[in-house]
């Protein structure tokens, strides 16, 4: 894949919990990698039935090359779109890309604020 296809700039963040004065864990997200080139594709939108309600889930494919850090499914991806603003993606799976060892494909879903 040519480098020109990586036109989106993403950040990969890892969750760490800090404790407040009451001893409750407060999630904070620390950037592992910022302003990293990637390719974001919205491949499909599927509907499924959960608890007798029709819901819709988008599958987002994010392709990156030569990740500088070890990425896990507990991490998340943020993307600042110039028009739509900040979008947060939860990583569901990590797949080897076409050039195994040099590329990764992150299968994600858009983070819900619920």
FENMO-V510955 format. One line per field, one symbol per residue. phi: phi as a letter, one per 20 degrees, with the letter a starting at -180 (. if undefined). psi: psi as a letter, one per 20 degrees, with the letter a starting at -180 (. if undefined). burial: I if it has 16 or more other C-alpha atoms within 10 Angstrom, else O. A space follows every 50 residues. Layout:
phi=???
psi=???
burial=???
This chain:
phi=.ffffededdcdcdecdddefenefdfcddfecdlefbcdcefbccdbdc lmcecccedddddcclfecfdcfeecddceefdenfcddeeebcdfefdg ndccddeccffeee
psi=pqhiimiqorqpqppqpqpahjjppppqpppgpqlpprpppngrpqqrpo lkpprpppoppoprpmpiropriirrpqpophgibpppppphqpqpahnp hiqqpoorqppqj.
burial=OOOOOIOIIIIIIIOOOOOOOOOOOOOOOOIOOOOIIIIIOOOOOOOOOO OOOOOOOOIIIIIIIOOOOOIOOOIIIIIOOOOOOOOIIIIIOIOOIOOO OOIIIIIIIIOOOO
